[in-house]
Amino acid sequence: MRTGAACWTAVLAVAALTAFSHAIAHETAEEVAREKTQAACVADKAGHALTPADASALYACLAEDLHAGYRAGDKRWIPAEFVDDYRSWTAVSAFPAAPGVHGTRFLMTYVNAIGAETYLRYQEAGVTMPEGTVMAMESFAVNDEGQVQNGPLFLMQKVTAGTSPETGDWYYMAVTPAGAPMTMNVITACSDCHQGSFGARDGVGYPVPEARVTR
Ligand code: HEC
């Protein structure tokens, strides 16, 4: 009997040990996976030298982490569902592009179902985005060493005509890479450029032509 009891004790001990080492193995596997993700999210060349394929590969690695960062924490005055859901909207960027000759800030834009149809026409004039349109633009920077830094998420929401005439009836919002809503003067920080540069397109910027999704 004693032997039996000792045996059970030993079995339980082995079982506990096995469970324990599984926990360790699991943690280690997760850590390795995380390290791999981070390592893979470094480009092997400078940001300004990335091809569309390079930028897409980098984005594939980065996408989950980028979104998790934006979603973290309380969104306060920003509708949380915009931040939660925008990845399920229509991607209007074929790949993250960095506008400008030596652009190092890569941009990836999504438009919700209400606005996607109009947006995807990329018209230069006479554009009226429908009320309820929401557009989300992710950003990340890649420096000369190929190191990636997550950037803010930019949001624009088209509200009922007459609600905000000074911004062309767009609400402008931005979220830091860590998920905090950004405080800014939306007129000078956002709207002046959008209305001034793209007034005839209802304030819409559009990705650079080579990065546009065509239907
Ligand atoms: C100096 C000009 C300028 C300023 C300031 C600016 N933007 Fe933009 N914005 C652009 C341009 C240009 C694009 C198109 C970018 C691209 O994809 O190449 C754009 C694109 C966007 C988009 C994607 C939808 C679209 O228009 O195609 C959103 C959303 C956006 N901006 C929000 C903001 C917010 C929020 C702010 C203020 C925090 C802001 N922008 C400030 C020039 C500006």
Residues whose N, C-alpha, C, O or C-beta is under 5 A from the ligand:
A	BS01	HEC	P99 L107 T109 M135 A136 M137 F154 L155 M156 Y172 M173 A174 A189 C190 C193 H194 G203 V204 G205 Y206 P207 V208
